[in-house]
């Protein structure tokens, strides 16, 4: 299975940090955010990874190279004007050779293992949900007991930005036009074509400088805890 990392966004809420660098190159515990995704995908056995770029997009391939450092092969899809989530996937759809593929938002950090997504999805889409963070208390979608995801429900979880999709989800979208993913998912939900799972591990949406700082501080606290435990 191949994968795509979405890395084309401007990152307006991350300014001024993103005035000179694209958000996926911001550092988490001393490592570029996008490197965490590459390493996690490689750990799951995924070696063909496509990355879309737009804002300051030349910096990303310059920084990452061809992927040989991680033992993967990186391909880049540049968008002169950012095409949003679904639009960027549609532009690069040929890369996936008609097979299901994993997509991960480049502006999240997580310790989620992609190994569980390598199986063929039973529906057109399968998305990973997480407990609602403080900045999204109402959640996005409802995860039913039978594994189907619907737009409305008594309780909702937050869409993590991680999912696996069949190519036909995007084939009829307008080419080279900006198109968000949420409306696509909601249409599929009406047709009962989206399954989901709940991930209770570490997940952070790096949407503001404050969230990035908080995540980095959490790494420092974990290191201090490990050092302290080691002295016991």
C-alpha positions in Angstrom: 0.0 0.0 0.0 1.1 3.5 -0.8 0.6 6.7 1.3 0.2 10.4 1.0 1.2 13.1 3.5 -0.8 16.3 3.0 1.7 19.2 3.3 0.4 22.0 1.1 -1.4 24.2 3.6 -0.4 27.8 4.3 -0.7 27.4 8.1 -2.2 30.9 8.7 -2.8 30.2 12.4 0.9 29.2 12.8 2.2 32.6 11.8 4.8 34.0 12.2 6.4 30.5 12.4 5.1 29.7 8.9 6.1 32.9 7.3 9.5 31.5 6.4 9.0 27.7 6.6 6.1 25.4 5.7 4.4 23.9 8.7 5.5 20.3 8.1 9.1 21.4 8.6 8.5 22.9 12.1 10.3 20.9 14.8 8.8 18.5 17.3 11.3 17.3 19.8 14.1 18.4 17.5 12.7 16.6 14.4 10.6 18.1 11.6 7.0 17.2 11.9 6.9 15.5 8.5 9.8 13.2 9.5 7.7 11.7 12.2 5.1 10.6 9.6 7.7 9.2 7.3 9.3 7.1 10.0 5.9 5.8 11.2 4.9 4.9 7.7 8.2 3.1 7.1 7.7 1.3 10.4 4.4 0.0 9.0 6.2 -1.3 5.9 5.1 1.6 3.6 7.9 2.7 1.4 6.2 4.6 -1.5 5.1 8.0 -0.1 3.7 11.0 -2.0 3.9 14.5 -0.4 1.9 17.4 -1.9 3.4 20.9 -1.5 2.4 24.4 -2.2 3.3 27.2 0.3 7.1 27.5 0.3 6.9 24.0 -1.2 10.4 23.9 -2.6 11.7 23.7 1.0 10.2 20.3 1.6 11.9 18.3 -1.1 15.1 20.2 -0.5 14.9 19.1 3.2 13.8 15.5 2.6 15.5 14.6 -0.6 14.4 11.4 -2.3 13.7 9.5 1.0 16.8 7.3 0.9 17.8 8.5 4.4 14.7 6.7 5.8 14.7 3.8 3.3 11.6 5.0 1.5 10.9 6.6 -1.9 9.4 10.0 -1.8 7.4 11.6 -4.7 6.3 15.2 -4.7 3.1 16.8 -6.1 3.4 20.5 -6.3 0.3 22.7 -6.4 0.9 26.3 -7.6 -2.2 27.2 -5.7 -3.2 24.9 -2.7 -6.0 22.6 -3.7 -7.2 21.8 -0.2 -7.4 18.2 1.1 -9.5 16.3 -1.4 -8.3 18.5 -4.3 -4.7 17.6 -3.6 -5.5 13.9 -3.4 -7.4 14.1 -6.7 -4.5 15.8 -8.5 -2.1 13.0 -7.4 -4.5 10.1 -7.8 -2.6 8.3 -10.6 0.3 7.7 -8.1 -1.8 5.1 -6.3 -2.3 2.8 -9.3 -6.0 2.2 -8.6 -5.3 0.7 -5.2 -6.4 1.9 -1.7 -4.0 4.3 0.0 -3.4 5.9 3.3 -3.6 9.7 3.8 -2.3 11.6 6.8 -2.5 15.3 7.5 1.0 16.7 7.7 0.0 19.1 10.5 -0.7 16.5 13.2 1.6 14.6 15.5 0.6 11.1 16.7 2.1 7.8 17.8 -0.6 5.9 15.9 0.6 2.8 14.2 -0.3 2.6 10.5 0.0 -1.2 10.4 -3.7 -1.7 11.2 -4.6 0.3 8.1 -2.8 -2.0 5.6 -5.7 -4.3 5.2 -8.2 -3.6 2.4 -11.0 -1.3 3.7 -14.4 -2.9 3.7 -16.0 0.4 2.6 -14.8 3.2 0.4 -13.2 5.0 3.3 -11.9 4.1 6.8 -11.0 7.0 9.1 -9.3 7.2 12.5 -11.1 9.1 15.2 -9.7 10.5 18.5 -11.2 11.8 21.7 -12.1 15.5 21.4 -9.3 17.9 22.2 -10.0 21.2 24.0 -10.0 23.1 20.7 -12.7 20.9 19.2 -15.0 19.9 22.1 -18.0 19.1 20.0 -16.1 16.6 17.7 -16.7 16.0 14.0 -18.4 12.7 13.4 -20.3 9.9 15.3 -18.8 6.5 15.5 -21.5 3.8 15.7 -21.1 0.6 17.6 -21.1 -1.3 14.3 -18.1 0.6 13.1 -19.9 2.9 10.6 -19.2 6.6 10.9 -22.1 9.1 10.4 -22.2 12.9 10.4 -24.7 13.2 13.2 -25.1 11.4 16.5 -25.5 11.8 20.3 -21.7 11.9 20.8 -19.0 12.7 18.3 -15.3 12.2 18.1 -12.7 14.2 16.3 -11.4 13.2 12.9 -7.6 12.6 13.3 -6.6 13.4 9.7 -5.6 9.8 9.2 -7.5 7.5 6.9 -7.4 4.9 4.1 -9.4 5.5 1.0 -10.3 3.8 -2.3 -9.4 5.8 -5.4 -13.0 6.0 -6.6 -13.8 8.3 -3.7 -11.9 11.1 -5.6 -12.2 10.1 -9.3 -15.2 12.3 -10.1 -13.9 15.4 -8.3 -13.0 18.4 -10.6 -9.3 18.3 -11.6 -7.0 21.0 -10.4 -9.7 22.7 -8.3 -9.6 23.3 -4.5 -11.9 20.9 -2.8 -12.1 20.0 0.9 -12.4 16.5 2.3 -15.2 16.9 4.8 -18.0 17.3 2.2 -16.7 14.2 0.4 -16.8 12.2 3.6 -20.2 13.4 4.6 -21.6 12.3 1.2 -20.0 8.8 1.7 -21.5 8.6 5.2 -25.0 9.1 3.8 -24.3 6.0 1.6 -22.9 4.1 4.7 -19.5 3.9 3.0 -17.3 5.1 5.8 -16.0 3.0 8.7 -13.9 4.2 11.6 -12.0 3.3 14.7 -11.2 5.2 17.9 -7.5 5.8 18.8 -6.8 6.6 22.4 -3.1 7.2 22.1 -1.1 10.4 21.7 -2.5 12.7 19.0 -2.0 16.5 18.6 -3.3 18.9 16.0 -0.4 21.4 15.6 -2.7 24.3 14.7 -1.1 27.1 16.6 2.3 28.1 18.0 0.9 27.5 21.5 0.0 23.9 20.7 3.4 23.3 19.1 5.1 24.7 22.2 2.9 22.6 24.5 3.8 19.4 22.6 7.5 20.1 22.8 7.2 20.8 26.5 5.5 17.4 26.9 8.5 15.7 25.5 10.8 17.5 27.9 8.5 16.4 30.8 8.6 12.8 29.6 12.4 12.9 29.4 12.6 14.2 33.0 10.2 11.6 34.2 12.3 8.8 32.6 15.5 10.2 34.1 13.8 10.4 37.5 12.5 6.9 37.3 15.9 5.6 36.3 17.3 6.8 39.6 14.7 4.9 41.7 
